[in-house]
Amino acid sequence: MKHASFFKNAAIVSAGSLLAKGIGALYRIPLANLLGGYGEGLYHMAYPLFCLMLTFSSAGIPTVVSRTVAAERAAGREGGTLYAALGMFALLGGAAALLMCLLARPFARLQGEEALVGCYLSLAPAVLLVALLAVLRGWWQGRGEMTPTALSEIVEQLVKAGAGLLFAARFSDPVRAARAALFAVTLSELAAVLFLAVRARERRIMLCTSRMHGSVLFVSALPVMANAALLPLSQIMDSVLIVRLLGRVTSRAVPLYGLYSGSALSLVSLPASLCSGLVAASVPAVAACMARGEGAEGRRRALFAAGVTLALALPCAAALLAFAPFVVRRLYPALSGADAVLLARLLRLMSLSAALLAAVNTLAACLTAMGRAKRAMFSMAAAVAVKAALQFALIRPFGITGAAIALNGCYLVAFFLDLFYTVRKTRERRHAVYHRIGNKKGGDHAGRARGAQGRGRRVRAHRGAPLGGNLEGGGNPL
């Protein structure tokens, strides 16, 4: 494995992500001043439904497209994935955007704020654009080129900040200002899509013809999308379960949940954001090995990526453990003494999750690259179930700290299951996984016979191969 190239790709994505997050954080300060309390409330109330639509329309798409493109390139061909993915996920994103429009009024009534209808309609087109953006980013990452992804994130945030502040400043009415600021989000996604598409067109890469069926790619993407959706959905479940369980023992259930979710969990998630580049860089590296039939090397690369992730995340977790009171005083000076002490205690308890979450993200991406996305999905489903059981058992006797312990249990289960499935050797087939030629019926990646034994024989494609018109079809006579 070329470690220098791997670290370079990871650094590019991480740097772009951190810079984009910094722009976004700075943007929120003047935006809050322009929108005022009511307008800012509308702005943030529109995001839960938007994020829910994104979960079902684009979660996990960059990973599966990156995996598929890397496998194509390793097999000696490329070009089949991009158009198929754009067509398939444009339909999915368009359906989700339409559903958001249809749900705008019912959700606004449910939230008790009719002004949210216009906010939802301003934000709905972004659902389609994010799906297209996810495909393009995954395609570039699968080619081993991380700079376009990093630059597109920066372009996205710059357009959102510039247009959002410009639009919000034009309206004194907070409702219209909030709608305009949310429309700036749609414009930012459009700018990022056009940026990546123009770069691909300039390279004359998008001129090839696709033979892949979008449905094949969609079926292979389902486990990845389900795995990516499990954690956000579990957080929605937490917002109900934790508050209800706390309500049985204290009258401060909502403020305590705010400390846990809004403050502690946000800080615990930072190391995972820092390691996002490792996730993006590991997928094409591992997928290329698996496409060549080099299972042992693929596992080695996956373990190397997980080790580097822990090397970065563990010091961050140790810093949270050691300096939690200092971090709380600096970042949340307005907290009362008791809440500050409680938040510091939560950070110390959840510091283990800071390292585990980063490692789980990397291992899940590597499992997807190895063609074991269903295993990653099973691991996360089991971890979420353990977390719910621990919440029922621990919140009543220990309060909100019980939720912190349950979170640690969740990521411990996910980490060890993902690690087990990563190092586990699957039974090798008699023939290699991919073949560069294939045929019309069997697809482009049929099995390749080993040695002279395979000459003149048809062999079956590897089960779960992400490419080819028929995953179980036969190859050309060899």
C-alpha positions in Angstrom: 0.0 0.0 0.0 1.3 3.4 -0.9 1.1 5.0 2.6 2.2 8.5 1.3 -0.7 8.5 -1.2 -3.2 7.3 1.3 -2.2 10.0 3.8 -2.2 12.6 1.2 -5.8 11.7 0.1 -7.0 11.6 3.7 -5.4 14.9 4.5 -7.0 16.6 1.5 -10.5 15.5 2.4 -10.0 16.3 6.1 -8.6 19.7 5.4 -11.4 20.6 3.1 -14.0 19.3 5.5 -12.5 21.2 8.5 -12.3 24.4 6.5 -15.8 24.0 5.3 -17.0 23.4 8.9 -15.1 26.5 10.0 -16.8 28.7 7.4 -20.2 27.3 8.4 -19.5 28.0 12.1 -18.5 31.6 11.4 -21.5 32.0 9.1 -24.0 31.2 11.8 -23.0 34.1 14.0 -24.0 37.0 11.7 -26.9 35.0 10.3 -28.4 34.7 13.8 -28.1 38.5 14.2 -29.8 39.1 10.9 -32.7 36.6 11.4 -33.4 37.4 15.0 -34.8 34.9 17.5 -38.0 34.0 15.6 -36.3 33.8 12.2 -33.4 31.7 13.5 -36.0 29.4 15.2 -37.7 28.9 11.8 -34.4 28.3 10.1 -33.4 25.5 12.5 -36.9 24.0 12.7 -36.9 23.3 9.0 -33.8 21.1 9.2 -35.0 17.9 10.9 -37.4 17.0 8.0 -34.7 18.0 5.5 -32.1 15.8 7.2 -34.6 12.9 7.3 -35.2 13.2 3.5 -31.4 13.2 3.0 -31.1 10.1 5.1 -33.4 8.2 2.8 -32.2 9.6 -0.5 -28.4 10.1 -0.3 -26.9 8.5 2.9 -24.1 6.2 2.0 -24.1 7.0 -1.7 -20.5 8.4 -1.9 -19.2 5.2 -0.3 -21.0 2.8 -2.6 -20.2 4.8 -5.7 -16.5 5.1 -4.7 -16.3 1.4 -4.1 -17.9 0.6 -7.5 -15.7 3.0 -9.4 -12.5 1.8 -7.7 -13.5 -1.8 -8.6 -14.1 -0.8 -12.3 -10.7 0.8 -12.5 -8.9 -2.1 -10.9 -10.6 -4.4 -13.5 -9.3 -2.3 -16.3 -12.3 -0.3 -17.4 -14.3 2.7 -16.2 -17.3 4.8 -17.2 -20.2 2.5 -16.5 -21.0 3.8 -13.0 -21.3 7.5 -13.3 -24.3 7.8 -15.6 -26.1 4.9 -14.0 -25.6 6.3 -10.5 -26.7 9.8 -11.6 -29.9 8.5 -13.2 -30.8 6.1 -10.4 -30.2 8.5 -7.5 -31.6 11.5 -9.3 -34.9 9.6 -9.3 -34.5 8.8 -5.7 -33.6 12.3 -4.7 -36.3 13.8 -6.9 -38.9 11.5 -5.2 -37.6 12.6 -1.7 -37.8 16.3 -2.7 -41.3 15.8 -3.9 -42.2 14.0 -0.7 -40.8 16.9 1.3 -43.0 19.3 -0.6 -46.0 17.2 0.1 -45.2 16.9 3.8 -44.4 20.6 4.2 -47.9 21.7 5.3 -48.6 18.6 7.6 -45.2 18.9 9.3 -45.7 22.7 9.7 -49.0 22.1 11.4 -47.5 19.4 13.5 -44.8 21.8 14.7 -47.4 24.5 15.2 -45.9 27.0 12.8 -47.6 27.6 9.5 -44.7 29.9 8.4 -42.5 26.8 8.0 -44.4 25.8 4.8 -42.4 28.3 2.7 -39.2 27.3 4.5 -39.7 23.7 3.5 -40.5 24.5 -0.1 -37.3 26.7 -0.3 -35.2 23.8 1.0 -36.8 20.9 -0.9 -34.9 21.2 -4.2 -31.7 20.8 -2.2 -32.6 17.1 -1.5 -32.3 16.3 -5.2 -29.1 18.3 -5.5 -27.5 16.6 -2.5 -28.2 13.2 -4.1 -26.4 14.2 -7.3 -23.6 15.8 -5.3 -23.1 12.6 -3.4 -22.8 10.6 -6.6 -20.2 13.0 -8.1 -18.2 13.1 -4.9 -18.2 9.3 -4.6 -17.2 9.0 -8.3 -14.2 11.3 -7.9 -13.1 9.6 -4.7 -13.3 6.2 -6.4 -10.8 7.5 -8.9 -8.5 8.3 -6.1 -8.9 12.1 -6.6 -9.9 13.8 -3.4 -9.2 17.4 -4.3 -12.5 17.9 -6.2 -14.5 16.7 -3.1 -12.6 19.0 -0.8 -12.9 22.0 -3.1 -16.6 21.3 -3.6 -17.2 21.4 0.1 -15.5 24.7 0.4 -17.5 26.1 -2.6 -20.7 24.8 -1.1 -20.1 26.6 2.2 -18.9 29.8 0.6 -22.0 30.1 -1.5 -24.2 29.3 1.4 -22.6 31.9 3.6 -22.4 34.6 1.0 -25.9 34.1 -0.5 -27.4 33.4 2.9 -26.2 36.7 4.4 -27.0 38.7 1.3 -30.6 37.3 1.1 -31.3 37.6 4.8 -30.1 41.2 4.9 -32.6 42.2 2.2 -35.6 41.3 4.3 -36.7 42.9 7.6 -39.5 40.3 7.9 -38.0 37.3 9.8 -40.2 34.8 8.0 -39.1 36.0 4.6 -35.5 36.3 5.8 -35.5 32.7 7.0 -37.0 31.4 3.7 -34.3 33.3 1.8 -31.5 32.0 3.9 -32.8 28.4 3.4 -33.0 29.0 -0.4 -29.3 29.9 -0.2 -28.7 26.3 1.0 -30.3 25.1 -2.2 -28.1 27.5 -4.3 -25.0 26.2 -2.5 -25.8 22.6 -3.4 -26.4 23.6 -7.0 -23.0 25.5 -7.1 -21.2 22.4 -5.7 -22.9 20.1 -8.3 -22.0 22.4 -11.2 -18.4 22.7 -9.9 -17.8 19.0 -9.9 -19.7 18.4 -13.2 -17.6 21.1 -15.0 -14.4 19.6 -13.7 -15.4 16.2 -15.0 -16.4 17.7 -18.4 -13.1 19.6 -18.7 -11.3 16.3 -18.2 -13.4 14.7 -20.9 -14.2 11.9 -18.5 -17.9 12.0 -18.8 -18.0 11.2 -22.6 -18.1 7.4 -22.2 -21.2 5.3 -22.5 -22.6 3.3 -19.6 -23.8 -0.2 -19.9 -24.7 -0.7 -16.3 -28.3 -0.8 -15.1 -29.1 1.7 -12.4 -31.2 -0.9 -10.6 -28.1 -3.1 -10.1 -26.2 -0.2 -8.5 -29.2 0.6 -6.4 -29.6 -2.9 -5.0 -25.9 -3.0 -4.1 -26.3 0.5 -2.4 -29.3 -0.5 -0.2 -27.3 -2.1 2.6 -24.9 0.9 2.6 -27.8 3.4 2.7 -29.5 1.4 5.4 -26.4 1.4 7.5 -25.8 5.1 7.1 -29.4 5.8 8.0 -29.4 3.7 11.2 -27.5 6.1 13.4 -29.5 9.3 12.5 -32.7 7.3 13.0 -31.5 6.1 16.4 -30.8 9.7 17.4 -34.4 10.6 16.5 -35.4 7.6 18.7 -33.2 8.9 21.5 -34.9 12.3 21.5 -38.1 10.5 22.4 -36.9 7.6 24.6 -34.3 9.5 26.7 -36.7 12.4 27.4 -39.5 10.0 28.4 -37.3 8.0 30.6 -35.8 11.0 32.3 -39.3 12.5 32.7 -40.0 9.7 35.1 -37.3 10.7 37.5 -36.8 14.5 37.0 -38.7 17.6 35.9 -35.6 18.7 33.9 -35.8 16.1 31.3 -35.6 18.4 28.3 -32.7 20.6 29.6 -30.7 17.5 30.5 -31.2 16.0 27.1 -30.1 19.3 25.6 -26.8 19.0 27.6 -26.4 15.4 26.4 -27.3 15.9 22.7 -26.6 19.5 21.9 -23.4 19.9 23.8 -21.7 16.7 24.8 -22.6 14.7 21.7 -21.5 17.5 19.4 -18.0 17.6 21.0 -17.8 13.8 21.0 -18.5 13.7 17.2 -15.6 16.1 16.4 -12.8 13.4 16.2 -15.0 11.5 13.7 -15.2 14.7 11.6 -11.4 15.0 11.8 -11.0 11.4 10.5 -13.5 11.8 7.6 -10.7 11.9 5.2 -9.5 8.5 6.2 -13.0 7.1 5.5 -13.0 8.6 2.0 -9.4 7.5 1.2 -9.8 3.9 2.5 -12.7 2.9 0.3 -11.0 3.0 -3.1 -7.8 1.6 -1.6 -9.6 -1.5 -0.2 -12.1 -1.9 -3.1 -9.2 -2.0 -5.7 -7.6 -4.9 -3.8 -10.9 -6.9 -3.6 -11.6 -6.3 -7.3 -8.2 -7.9 -8.1 -9.0 -10.9 -5.9 -6.4 -9.8 -3.3 -8.5 -10.4 -0.2 -5.6 -10.6 2.3 -4.2 -7.2 1.1 -7.6 -5.7 1.2 -8.0 -6.7 4.9 -4.5 -5.4 5.6 -5.4 -2.0 4.2 -8.6 -1.9 6.1 -6.9 -2.6 9.4 -4.2 -0.1 8.6 -6.9 2.6 8.0 -8.6 1.6 11.3 -5.3 1.8 13.1 -4.5 5.3 11.7 -8.0 6.4 12.6 -7.5 5.3 16.2 -4.1 6.9 16.3 -5.8 10.2 15.5 -8.9 9.8 17.6 -7.5 8.4 20.8 -5.5 11.5 21.7 -8.7 13.6 21.1 -10.6 11.2 23.4 -7.8 11.5 26.0 -8.0 15.3 25.8 -11.7 15.2 26.4 -11.2 12.9 29.4 -8.4 15.0 30.9 -9.6 18.6 30.1 -13.4 18.3 30.2 -13.9 21.0 32.8 -11.6 23.4 31.0 -13.4 22.7 27.7 -16.8 23.3 29.3 -15.7 26.6 30.9 -14.3 27.9 27.6 -17.1 26.8 25.3 -20.1 27.1 27.5 -19.4 30.0 30.0 -23.2 30.7 30.4 -24.0 27.3 32.0 -24.8 27.3 35.6 -22.4 25.6 38.0 -24.3 22.4 38.4 -24.9 22.0 34.6 -21.3 22.8 33.9 -20.2 20.0 36.3 -22.7 17.6 34.8 -21.6 18.4 31.2 -17.9 17.8 32.2 -18.9 14.5 33.7 -20.8 13.5 30.5 -17.8 14.5 28.3 -15.5 12.3 30.4 -17.9 9.4 30.3 -18.4 9.7 26.5 -14.8 10.3 25.7 -14.5 6.6 24.8 -17.2 7.0 22.2 -15.2 9.8 20.6 -12.5 7.3 19.6 -14.9 4.4 18.9 -17.2 6.4 16.6 -14.3 7.4 14.4 -13.1 3.8 14.2 -16.6 2.5 13.5 -17.0 4.9 10.6 -13.7 3.8 9.0 -14.4 0.1 9.5 -17.9 0.3 8.1 -16.6 2.1 5.0 -13.9 -0.6 4.6 -16.5 -3.4 5.0 -18.5 -1.7 2.2 -15.4 -1.6 0.1 -14.8 -5.3 0.7 -18.4 -6.1 -0.4 -19.6 -6.7 3.2 -22.0 -3.8 3.6 -24.6 -6.1 5.0 -22.2 -7.0 7.8 -21.7 -3.3 8.7 -25.5 -2.8 8.7 -25.9 -5.8 11.0 -23.3 -4.5 13.4 -24.9 -1.0 13.6 -28.4 -2.5 14.0 -27.1 -4.7 16.9 -25.3 -1.7 18.4 -28.5 0.4 18.3 -30.5 -2.4 19.9 -27.9 -2.7 22.7 -28.0 1.1 23.2 -31.8 1.1 23.6 -31.7 -1.8 26.1 -29.0 -0.1 28.2 -31.0 3.2 28.2 -34.0 1.3 29.6 -31.8 -0.3 32.2 -29.5 2.7 33.2 -31.3 6.0 32.8 -33.7 5.5 35.7 -31.0 4.7 38.3 -28.3 6.9 36.9 -30.1 9.7 35.1 -28.6 11.3 32.0 -25.2 9.7 32.7 -26.9 6.4 32.0 -27.5 7.6 28.5 -23.8 8.3 28.2 -22.9 4.8 29.4 -25.4 3.4 26.9 -23.7 5.3 24.1 -20.3 3.7 25.0 -21.9 0.3 24.9 -23.4 1.0 21.5 -20.1 1.9 19.9 -18.2 -0.9 21.7 -20.6 -3.4 20.1 -20.4 -1.8 16.7 -16.5 -1.6 16.8 -15.9 -5.2 17.8 -18.4 -6.6 15.4 -17.0 -4.5 12.5 -13.5 -5.5 13.5 -14.5 -9.2 13.5 -16.1 -9.0 10.1 -13.0 -7.1 8.8 -10.4 -9.7 9.8 -12.6 -12.7 9.1 -11.7 -14.6 6.0 -14.6 -15.6 3.8 -14.4 -18.9 2.0 -12.5 -18.4 -1.2 -14.1 -19.4 -4.4 -12.3 -21.6 -6.8 -12.1 -18.8 -9.3 -11.1 -15.2 -9.0 -13.7 -12.6 -8.4 -13.5 -10.4 -11.4 -12.7 -10.7 -15.1 -11.9 -7.9 -17.3 -13.8 -9.0 -20.4 -17.1 -10.7 -19.3 -20.0 -11.0 -21.8 -23.3 -9.4 -22.6 -25.3 -11.7 -20.5 -23.0 -12.2 -17.6 -21.8 -8.6 -17.2 -18.3 -7.2 -17.2 -17.0 -8.9 -14.0 -17.4 -12.6 -14.3 -15.1 -15.0 -12.5 -11.7 -15.6 -13.9 -10.6 -19.2 -13.9 -7.3 -20.0 -12.2 -4.6 -21.6 -14.4 -5.2 -23.9 -17.3 -8.1 -25.6 -15.6 -10.4 -22.8 -16.5 -9.8 -22.7 -20.2 -12.9 -23.2 -22.3 -15.2 -23.1 -19.3 -17.9 -20.7 -18.2 -17.5 -19.6 -14.6 -20.0 -17.7 -12.4 -19.5 -14.2 -11.3 -18.8 -13.7 -7.6 -22.0 -13.3 -5.5 -22.5 -9.6 -4.6 -20.1 -8.3 -7.3 -21.2 -4.7 -7.6 -20.8 -4.5 -11.4 -22.1 -6.2 -14.5 -25.5 -6.7 -15.9 -26.2 -10.0 -14.2 -24.4 -10.7 -10.9 -24.7 -14.4 -11.2 -24.2 -14.7 -14.9 -21.4 -16.6 -16.7 -18.3 -15.2 -18.1 -16.8 -15.5 -21.6 -15.2 -18.9 -22.4 -11.6 -18.5 -21.3 
